[in-house]
Amino acid sequence: MASSSNSHDEDAKESRDRLIVLFRHGIAEDRLADKPDAERVLTPDGHARMMKAAGGLERAFPKAQVIYSSPLVRAVQTAQWIAKGYRSRIKVTQTDALAPGARPEDFKELLRTIAERRIIAVGHEPTLTQAAAALLGLTSDAGGLELKKGGCYAIRIHADGRGVLDWMLSPRILRRLAE
């Protein structure tokens, strides 16, 4: 049985850690030749699922402090649902570091500019998995990992810079957590 002081030491260590949730946008309309990819919006089902998933994320990660989003419409819409899941206590900031094709180094540089320790980043695949792999010290393909639309990774960054996968939640689990 762990002593109370050991538990307190662990809590103190965790309070110095950063927790970064990488969240893939919801279901968007299909690509069309006459509409730029950046303007694709969430489908009605995508909106409904993100509304529920946002409530589940708030239960799984109640201490979030900031939300960053890719500037593409579907990611911004997803981030706005997440903000609503936190009762709009957290504003959404857009960044190209989460846009499709952004390099993991771009995301790491963004993290260096953020003072907050509990971060939600909304973006796209494979950009999010590549960023996760870089934070975890894995190869860029991350062993075939891929987020489903509306799913997320939580990466804990320890004070020494070492990253570990804290949890990974599917969209279905996030929606169930909201119930």
N, C-alpha and C positions, 0 to 999 in steps of 0.2 A: 504494500500500500504506500502511495506517494505521500510524503509529508506536505503539510500546508506550505512550508517555505519553498519546497521544490515546485509546487503548483504556482506560487507567486513568481518565482524566477522564470518559469515558462511563460506566464502571462506577460511579464516585463519584456522578455525576448520577442514575443509575438507582437507587442505594441511597437517595436522598432522595425518590424518587417513591413513590406509593402504588399498589398494584395491587389492584383490586376486581373479584372475579369474581361476576357476577350469574347465579345458577343456578336454572332453573325446575324445580319439583318433578316427580317421575315420574308415570307413568300411574296415575290414581286411579279408584276405582269411580264409576259413573254417578251423577248426581244423582237422588235419590229424594224423593218428596213427604214421606215419613215420617221422613227423616233430615236433620238440619241439615248445611248445606254444610261447616261447620267440622269435622265429624266424619268426612268422607269419608276413607277410607284408601287406601293404594296397593294395587293389584291384585297377585296373585301375579306376573304378568309385570312389573308396575311395580317390585316389590321386586327381582326378578332383574336387570332392566336397570339399576337404580340401584346395585346391588352392583358390577356391572361398570363402570359409568360412573364410580363413585367411584375405582376403581383408575386409570382413565384420567385423571381430574382430578388425582390425586396425581402422576402422571408429568408432566402438562403444567404443574402449579403446585405444585412440591414444597416451596416455602417458606411455604405458608399458615400463618398464625398464629392466626386466630380464625374461627369459623363463627357467623353469625347466621341465624336462621330466623323465618319467619312462625310464629305460634302454631297455625295450622291443622294438623291431624294429618298430612295428606299431605306437607306441607312439613317438619314435624318428622321424619317417618320418612325422608324423603330426606336431610335434614341428618345424621341418625344414620348412614345408610349412608356419607355422605361422611366423617364422623368415623372410621368403621371403616376406610375407605380410607387414612386417615392413621394407622392402627394406634392409634386412640383417643388420640392425643397432643393432640388439639384438642377442647375441649368445645363443646357447642352452647348458644347463648344465644338465647332467644326474644325477639322484639320486634314490637310492633304496627306499626312503621315498614315492615315487609315484608308486612303483611296485605293482602288484596284491598281496593282502594279507598284505600290509603294514598297520600298526596300525595308527589311528588318532594321537596318541602321537608322532609317528615318523614324521608326517607332521608338527605338532606344533613345534617340536624341530628344524626341518629344517627352519621354519619361523623365529625362534629366532636367527638363524645364518645369516639371510639375512638383509642387511642394507637398500636395496631399498624398496620403499613404493608401487610400482606398479608392481605386480608379476603375471605371467602366469604360471600355473602348468598343465602339460599335463599328463594324466594317464588313469585309467581304472575304471570301475564300478565293485563292489560297493565301492571300495576304495575312490573314489572322493566324493561320497555322504556321506560316513561315516566321511570323513575329514570335509566336509561342516557342517554336523550336529554337530560335536565337536566344530567348530568355532562359531556356532550359539547357542550353549548351548542346543541342542535338543537331544532326545534319538537317539541311533545309527541307528535305521531304518528310521529316518527323515520323519516319517509319510508317507512312501511309495513313496517318491521322487526317481527318477532315471533319469540320463542324457541319452539322445539318443546319438548315436555315432556322434561326431562332434558338440555336444551341450555344453553349458557352464553355470556355475553359477558365479556371481561376489559377493563376500562377502566383505563388508566394516568392517574393524576392527578399532574401535574408540580408541583414546588415552587411555581410561580407560580399554581397553581390550575387551569391549563388541562388539560382531559381529552381523551384520544385513545383510540380503539378499538385495543387492542393485539392482540386476537384474538377470534375467535368460533368455537366448536366445536359441531357437531351431536351429538346423542346417539350416533349411529352411530360417529362418529370417536372420541368418548370411550371407547366400549366397545372399539373396535379398539386404542386406545392401551393398554388394560389387558392385551391379549394378549401 
